[in-house]
């Protein structure tokens, strides 16, 4: 599966999950927004920390 096909499929599935009556998926997405909001650390520093952890753990998706 090419990256464009994978991206389209991921977008399609995310749309289905968001339409679900279950609130878990939507609330989980909102959690990410809240986690990366400026606070004691800036959004920039939080994103750089997440990137460093992802690279060190070979998590590229």
N, C-alpha and C positions, 0 to 999 in steps of 0.2 A: 504494500500500500504506500503510495507516494505521500509526501508531506501535505499536499493540498487536499488529497482525499481524506487523509487522517484528520486534518483540521476541520473539514466540512462535516465529517461524521461526528466528531467531538461536539461541534456547534449544534448539530441536529439533536444529539442525545441530551445535551445541556438544556435545550429548549423543551424537550419532553419532560425532563426532570422538573423544570421550573413550573410547568403546567400541572404537575402532580398535586393532589390534595395534601400530600405529606409536606409538612413545613420544614423538615430537617434540611433538605437540600438548599432551600432559599436562605434559611437562617445561617447555615454553614458559610454560604457565600457572603452574607453580611458580616460574619465574624472576620473574614479576611480583610474587609474594608476597615473595620474597627481596629484590627491588629496593626495595620499599616498607617493608621492616622498619626499625625504629629502628636507627640506627647513628651515624655521625659527624653525620648530619642526622636530625632526627626525621621520622617518617612524615608528619606535618602539613606540614612544610616541603617535603618531596619532592612531595607531592600538589599543593601550591600552585605549586611550580615547574613541574610538569607541566601544570597548568591554564594558567599564564601562557604557556607555549610553545604549547599547543594554540590558545589564543585568538589569539596573535600570528601563527600560521600558518593560521588559519581551519580547524582540524581539530576538528570538533564531534562526532565519533562515536568 
